[in-house]
Amino acid sequence: SIGLQQSTNVLEWRKGIPPLPPNKTVRRNGVTPYIISIVNIADSVTTSPRRTEALLSAIIKSAVYLNLPLRRFGDGRGWNQRFSLMVEIYTDGACLGNPGPGGWAAIILDEDGEAEDPISGFEEHTTNNRMEIMAALKGLESISLGGEVTLYTDSQYLFNTMTKGWKRRINLDLWDALDKAASTRRVHWRWVRGHNGNRMNEEADKLASEMARMALTGSYSADTPDYRKDTVDDSAANTNTKNTLVLSHIDSETGRAMMVDVSAKDDTERVATAKGSVVMNPETLALIKNGAMAKGDVLSVAQIAGIMGAKQTSHLIPMCHPLMLTNVKVELELDEERSAVSIEATVKTTGKTGVEMEALTAVAVAALTIYDMCKAVDRGMRIQEVRMTYKTGGKSGEIALD
């Protein structure tokens, strides 16, 4: 009982209107394009959601085939996607740490340039690029099939991937979903320079950053709209990234090494302990014990070397942050049963990132110093089991490994 009726330049679907005859076709022929609109579709087929979906799909496919624009007509009950002559979407993603907690946002302007309710969401462990793609995907999915969209992004990676065919190495699930969303809509991709005075881009950036902070703190303000809390989980394209292994020092856009941005992290007390050992001949261990090495007191020199090494870690390890260490403790012990010198280093600081690398460097430098001071009598010494054994502080809390 649902048919197509021509009225001026509008083709309307209404309950009770007989269908057009089979031989009736609609062609543009240079005249004003028709507009296909949905009219009270919920009233027509409320008893069959599947039938509603099939009907809408048929209407939209016809519009796409005829290259006709779409607009929403009536109250739109039962069909909450947007039908419009042309909409603009401004998208952005944000990530604290990259990888780390992240958020995305899409601001949609209707054909009159009026902003509709934005959509947004977050992931607790993600990357900036993933959030950029998610924002574009969710923005497009909010527009009806066949709709015409101009999508603005400040991500050159997203823009060039969709317009110039840049390679896709990761986030393939989102890229596939984005391709499908774009293929069923008429999308015009536009790049806009970020933080350059574009008001809608700034609004999208602000909301995406707010979502990232929510992911970091795990808290929501009382006045935060519900759609911001749950939109991230309403699509099969979204996957759980909490257990995804990501190399934090690799830029997901370029594949090059990078220093992690820790500016958004809280200053907390951080402690790390590392251990290692130098195994040697029993005669060599006896010389160390008796202070008979030609180069002097092996244990004292190695202890000082370990402390100095911890303080120089950021000069030795390219992507380490320079830290103000509050304490470095290096202890060496003779293990006659194993014929080895055992080394333990504990490093402390109060800051935004941990001191695991400083503790490991202290152990490694102390072990190298022992080798240097004893190599004249024992070139077969072995540096073994340099490892992290304990850390505390930061979001991950306390971790005991040994």
C-alpha positions in Angstrom: 0.0 0.0 0.0 3.0 2.3 -0.3 3.6 3.9 -3.6 5.4 6.8 -5.4 3.6 10.0 -6.2 4.9 12.9 -8.3 4.1 16.3 -6.8 5.8 19.3 -8.3 9.5 18.5 -8.1 9.1 16.1 -5.1 8.7 12.3 -5.3 7.0 11.3 -2.0 6.4 7.9 -0.4 3.1 7.9 1.4 0.9 5.3 2.9 -2.0 4.3 0.7 -0.7 5.8 -2.6 -0.7 3.2 -5.4 2.7 2.4 -6.9 3.6 3.8 -10.3 2.9 1.6 -13.3 5.9 -0.8 -14.1 6.6 1.1 -17.4 6.7 4.5 -15.6 10.3 5.9 -15.4 11.7 9.0 -14.0 14.4 10.8 -16.0 16.1 14.2 -15.4 16.3 15.3 -19.1 17.8 18.6 -18.0 14.9 19.7 -15.8 15.0 20.5 -12.1 16.1 17.3 -10.3 13.5 15.5 -8.3 13.9 15.1 -4.6 13.0 11.7 -3.0 11.8 12.2 0.5 10.7 9.9 3.3 7.2 10.8 4.6 6.0 9.2 7.9 7.8 6.0 7.0 7.3 4.7 10.6 3.6 4.9 10.3 3.6 2.8 7.2 5.5 -0.3 8.2 6.0 -0.2 12.0 5.2 -3.9 12.3 8.1 -4.9 10.2 11.5 -3.3 10.8 13.1 -5.5 8.2 10.6 -4.4 5.6 11.2 -0.8 6.6 14.9 -1.2 6.1 14.4 -2.9 2.7 12.0 -0.1 1.6 14.4 2.6 2.6 17.2 0.8 0.9 15.2 0.6 -2.4 14.3 4.3 -2.2 17.9 5.4 -1.6 19.4 3.2 -4.3 16.9 4.7 -6.7 18.0 8.2 -5.7 21.7 7.3 -6.1 21.0 5.7 -9.5 19.2 8.8 -10.7 21.8 11.1 -9.1 19.1 12.8 -7.1 19.7 14.7 -3.8 17.9 13.6 -0.6 16.2 15.5 2.1 14.3 14.6 5.3 10.5 15.2 5.1 8.1 15.1 8.1 9.1 14.2 11.6 11.4 11.4 10.5 10.2 9.0 13.2 11.6 5.5 12.9 14.5 6.7 10.6 17.1 8.9 12.4 19.6 9.3 9.7 19.9 12.7 8.1 18.4 13.3 4.6 19.7 16.6 3.2 20.6 18.4 -0.1 24.2 18.9 1.1 25.8 18.7 4.5 29.2 19.6 5.8 31.1 17.6 8.4 34.1 18.8 10.3 36.0 15.9 12.0 38.9 15.6 14.3 40.7 13.1 16.5 42.9 13.5 19.5 45.2 11.2 21.5 47.1 11.7 24.7 50.4 9.9 24.2 49.8 8.3 20.8 49.2 5.5 21.7 47.1 6.3 24.7 43.6 7.5 25.6 42.0 9.2 22.6 38.8 10.8 21.4 37.0 11.7 18.2 34.4 14.2 17.2 32.3 15.1 14.1 30.4 18.4 13.8 27.6 18.4 11.2 26.2 21.4 9.4 22.9 21.0 7.6 22.1 22.6 4.2 21.3 25.8 5.9 24.7 25.9 7.6 23.1 25.2 11.1 25.1 22.9 13.4 23.3 19.8 14.5 24.1 17.9 17.7 27.7 16.8 17.4 28.7 13.1 17.7 31.8 11.9 19.5 33.3 9.1 21.4 36.6 7.7 22.8 38.8 4.7 23.2 41.0 4.1 26.3 44.0 2.9 24.3 44.3 4.0 20.7 46.3 6.2 18.3 45.7 9.7 16.8 45.3 8.3 13.3 42.7 5.8 14.5 40.7 8.6 16.1 40.9 10.7 12.9 39.5 7.7 10.8 36.8 7.0 13.4 35.6 10.6 13.3 35.3 10.5 9.6 33.6 7.1 9.6 31.0 8.1 12.3 30.3 11.4 10.6 29.6 9.7 7.3 27.5 7.0 8.9 25.2 9.7 10.4 24.3 10.8 6.8 21.8 8.9 4.7 22.9 6.6 2.0 23.2 8.6 -1.2 23.6 11.9 0.6 26.1 14.5 -0.6 28.7 15.4 1.9 31.7 17.7 2.1 34.0 16.4 4.8 36.7 18.6 6.3 39.7 17.1 8.1 43.0 18.6 9.3 44.6 15.1 9.0 46.8 15.0 5.9 47.1 11.3 6.5 43.3 10.8 6.3 42.9 13.2 3.4 45.7 11.8 1.3 44.8 8.2 2.0 41.2 8.8 0.8 42.1 11.1 -2.2 45.6 10.0 -3.3 45.7 6.3 -2.3 48.4 6.5 0.4 49.3 3.1 1.8 47.4 1.6 4.7 49.5 -0.3 7.1 47.3 -0.5 10.2 43.7 0.2 11.3 42.5 -1.9 8.3 39.2 -2.6 10.0 38.3 1.1 10.1 39.7 1.8 6.6 37.4 -0.9 5.2 34.4 0.5 7.0 35.2 4.0 5.9 35.5 2.9 2.2 32.1 1.3 2.4 30.6 4.4 4.0 32.1 6.7 1.4 31.1 4.5 -1.5 27.4 4.8 -0.7 27.5 8.6 -0.3 28.8 11.4 -2.5 31.7 12.6 -0.5 33.9 15.6 -1.3 37.1 15.5 0.8 38.6 18.7 1.9 41.7 19.4 3.9 41.8 22.3 6.4 44.8 23.5 8.3 44.4 22.8 12.0 44.6 25.5 14.6 44.4 28.1 11.9 41.2 30.0 12.9 38.6 27.7 11.3 35.8 27.9 13.8 34.2 24.5 13.1 37.6 22.8 13.0 38.4 24.3 16.3 35.1 23.1 17.8 35.8 19.5 16.5 39.3 19.6 18.0 38.0 20.9 21.3 35.4 18.1 21.6 37.8 15.4 20.5 40.3 16.6 23.1 37.6 16.5 25.7 36.8 12.9 24.8 40.4 12.0 25.1 40.6 13.5 28.6 37.5 11.5 29.5 39.2 8.3 28.4 42.2 9.2 30.5 40.4 10.0 33.7 37.5 7.5 33.2 35.1 10.1 34.5 32.2 12.0 33.0 30.8 15.3 34.0 27.1 15.4 34.9 26.3 17.7 31.9 28.0 15.6 29.3 25.4 14.4 26.8 24.7 10.7 26.7 25.7 10.5 23.0 29.2 11.4 23.9 29.5 8.4 26.2 28.3 5.6 24.1 28.7 6.4 20.4 32.1 4.8 20.2 30.7 1.4 20.7 27.7 1.4 18.3 29.4 0.1 15.2 30.9 -3.2 14.2 33.8 -1.2 12.7 34.9 -0.3 16.2 37.2 -3.0 17.8 38.4 -3.4 21.3 41.9 -1.9 21.3 42.7 -2.3 25.0 44.8 -5.4 24.3 46.2 -4.3 21.0 50.0 -4.2 21.1 51.3 -0.9 19.7 54.9 0.4 19.5 54.6 3.8 21.2 57.8 5.1 19.7 56.7 4.5 16.1 54.7 7.2 14.3 51.8 5.3 12.7 51.6 7.9 9.9 55.2 7.8 8.7 56.6 4.6 10.3 59.5 6.6 11.7 60.7 6.8 15.3 59.3 9.4 17.5 59.4 10.6 21.1 56.2 10.0 23.0 54.3 13.1 24.1 53.8 12.8 27.9 52.6 16.4 28.5 49.1 15.3 29.4 50.3 12.8 32.1 50.2 13.5 35.8 53.3 13.9 37.9 53.6 10.9 40.2 56.3 9.3 42.2 57.9 6.6 40.0 60.3 3.8 41.0 62.0 1.2 38.9 64.4 -1.7 39.8 66.6 -3.7 37.4 69.0 -6.5 37.9 71.8 -8.3 36.1 75.0 -10.2 36.7 78.5 -10.7 35.3 79.6 -14.4 35.4 83.3 -15.1 35.5 86.0 -17.6 36.5 86.3 -18.3 40.2 89.9 -16.9 40.1 88.6 -13.6 38.7 86.0 -13.4 41.4 88.7 -14.0 44.1 90.8 -11.2 42.7 87.8 -8.8 42.9 87.1 -9.9 46.5 90.7 -9.4 47.6 91.0 -6.0 45.8 93.9 -7.4 43.7 92.8 -6.1 40.3 95.4 -3.9 38.6 92.8 -1.2 37.8 91.7 -0.9 41.4 88.5 -1.4 43.4 86.2 -3.0 40.9 83.0 -2.9 42.9 83.4 0.8 43.9 84.2 1.9 40.4 81.3 -0.1 38.9 78.9 1.3 41.4 79.8 4.9 40.5 79.7 4.0 36.8 76.1 2.7 37.3 75.0 5.9 39.0 76.5 8.0 36.3 75.0 5.8 33.6 71.5 6.3 35.0 71.9 10.0 34.9 73.0 9.9 31.2 70.3 7.6 29.9 68.5 10.2 27.8 71.9 10.9 26.0 72.4 7.2 25.2 68.8 6.1 24.4 67.5 8.4 21.6 63.8 8.6 22.5 64.1 8.7 26.3 63.0 11.8 28.1 65.5 13.7 30.2 64.4 13.2 33.8 65.3 14.9 37.1 66.2 11.8 39.1 65.7 12.0 42.9 67.7 8.9 43.8 69.9 6.3 42.1 71.0 3.3 44.2 73.4 0.7 42.7 74.3 -2.4 44.8 76.8 -5.1 43.8 77.2 -8.4 45.6 79.7 -11.3 45.1 77.9 -14.6 44.4 80.5 -17.2 45.0 78.1 -20.1 44.3 77.5 -18.8 40.8 81.0 -17.3 40.4 79.3 -14.0 39.5 78.9 -10.4 40.5 75.2 -9.6 41.0 74.0 -6.1 40.3 70.8 -4.3 41.4 69.8 -0.7 40.6 66.9 1.2 41.9 66.0 4.6 40.5 63.4 7.1 41.7 61.8 10.3 40.3 58.6 12.4 40.5 57.4 13.1 37.0 55.3 12.2 33.9 57.2 9.1 32.8 58.8 6.1 34.4 62.5 5.4 35.1 62.7 1.8 33.8 65.3 2.7 31.2 67.4 4.5 33.8 67.5 1.5 36.1 68.4 -0.8 33.2 71.1 1.5 32.0 72.6 1.7 35.5 72.8 -2.1 35.6 74.2 -2.4 32.0 76.9 0.3 32.6 77.9 -1.2 35.9 78.3 -4.6 34.2 80.3 -3.2 31.4 82.6 -1.5 33.9 83.2 -4.8 35.7 84.1 -6.4 32.3 86.5 -3.5 31.5 88.3 -3.7 34.8 88.7 -7.5 34.7 89.1 -8.3 31.0 92.9 -8.5 31.3 92.6 -11.7 33.3 89.3 -13.1 32.1 88.0 -12.3 28.6 85.4 -15.0 28.8 83.2 -13.1 31.3 79.5 -13.1 30.4 77.0 -10.3 31.1 73.7 -12.0 31.8 70.0 -11.5 32.7 69.9 -7.7 32.5 66.1 -7.2 33.2 63.4 -5.1 34.8 62.2 -6.6 38.0 59.9 -3.9 39.5 58.2 -0.6 38.7 55.6 1.5 40.3 53.9 4.8 39.5 51.9 6.2 36.6 48.7 4.8 35.2 49.9 1.2 35.1 50.6 1.2 38.9 52.8 -1.4 40.5 54.3 -4.2 38.4 56.5 -6.9 40.0 58.4 -9.1 37.5 60.9 -10.9 39.7 
